[in-house]
Amino acid sequence: MAIDLRSDTVTQPTKEMLEAMFAARVGDDVYEEDETVNALEEKLAHMFGKQAALFCPSGTMTNQIAIKIQTNPLDEVICDKSSHVYLYEGGGMAFNSGVSIRTIQGDRGRLTAEQIELNINPHNIHHAISRLIVLENTANRGGGSYYTLNEIEPIYHLAKLKKLSLHLDGARIFNALVETGEHAKDYGHLFDTISVCLSKGLGAPVGSVLLGDIDLIRRARRIRKVLGGGMRQAGYLAAAGIYALEHHINRLKEDHLHAKVIGKELASLSVVRRVLPVDTNIIIAELDSHLTADSFVHHLEKHGIRTSSFGAQHVRLVTHLGVKASDVDMVISSLKKEFH
Ligand SMILES: *Cc1c(COP(=O)(O)O)cnc(C)c1O
């Protein structure tokens, strides 16, 4: 079997997760009668100290719904230049919400309150109305970099002061939390809405959850239906999410250790110009000009190791629960063989 480091979305459900899915009690979730979906939503809302939650098919949908319910057409959304909502959601902000977008060059995907403040438009009919800030934690294109609560607090205060809403794209929020040792409970009050992916490192096959207060989630439920995201006996999927929250959070540390080992080996190769600091489970390496990303990917594929090209000279490798310690050894020896 290939060692697949292209993304942490490639995980296969474990045997125990599949058993939990088969055993789920389900109902029609569009009627709000699926008790397993309801249990997942309550569980995550409770974990983050939010009032309510909504289970959706993808993190793109939870992000897009969060933007839709917190903006009007002609408003402006402020986010990092490399953020998922801007780069990887097909331009959906403009299509779904009719908003304009103010991008900021952050530090590996992370913004500061000072930077954001400089990008809030004055009240003047020439400008779009600054309405919503989106933060990403961990930051994918930042190489899995993360914010601490101390770094988010000034942004929360700025948003309050300027009456802007604050959304967290927390696709990999648990990767950040296991590194900082901070608690999900302390996150809820800082953000109006939070999106959490179950199908990244947590290892569920499908699904993301949007968290917010009761009123926002009621509106989110309507938008989910409009987008075609109302699912019926979705409890089979929600059961995988509940299983993941109960069994796959602490083990993320293992993925981070594996990523550090691979990152260190990559940094030692002459064909690698630099490796972004490996803070969580994502490794981004910039290659020497003699080796293209496509060629790097091709070389490793011969060893049954799959990686992603991330622009002409950059590659991305992501660790997850499908990557065992023996796989990491295999990756290290293949890197040595191909590139030393
Ligand atoms: C994966 C991801 C999402 C959601 O992606 P889907 O594939 O739509 O579930 C959102 N934000 C970030 C940062 C991601 O990495």
The ligand as an SDF file (V2000), in Angstrom:
LIG
                    3D

 15 15  0  0  0  0  0  0  0  0999 V2000
   -9.6810   21.1550    4.1120 C   0  0  0  0  0  0  0  0  0  0  0  0
   -9.8950   22.5380    4.5500 C   0  0  0  0  0  0  0  0  0  0  0  0
  -11.1720   23.1220    4.5470 C   0  0  0  0  0  0  0  0  0  0  0  0
  -12.4030   22.3970    4.0740 C   0  0  0  0  0  0  0  0  0  0  0  0
  -12.2420   21.6360    2.9860 O   0  0  0  0  0  0  0  0  0  0  0  0
  -13.3130   20.5710    2.4520 P   0  0  0  0  0  0  0  0  0  0  0  0
  -12.4800   19.7360    1.5850 O   0  0  0  0  0  0  0  0  0  0  0  0
  -14.3540   21.3530    1.7500 O   0  0  0  0  0  0  0  0  0  0  0  0
  -13.8770   19.8550    3.6380 O   0  0  0  0  0  0  0  0  0  0  0  0
  -11.2880   24.4020    5.0090 C   0  0  0  0  0  0  0  0  0  0  0  0
  -10.2250   25.0880    5.4560 N   0  0  0  0  0  0  0  0  0  0  0  0
   -8.9910   24.5620    5.4900 C   0  0  0  0  0  0  0  0  0  0  0  0
   -7.8590   25.3670    6.0340 C   0  0  0  0  0  0  0  0  0  0  0  0
   -8.7760   23.2760    5.0260 C   0  0  0  0  0  0  0  0  0  0  0  0
   -7.5470   22.7550    5.0520 O   0  0  0  0  0  0  0  0  0  0  0  0
  1  2  1  0
  2  3  1  0
  2 14  2  0
  3  4  1  0
  3 10  2  0
  4  5  1  0
  5  6  1  0
  6  7  2  0
  6  8  1  0
  6  9  1  0
 10 11  1  0
 11 12  2  0
 12 13  1  0
 12 14  1  0
 14 15  1  0
M  END
$$$$
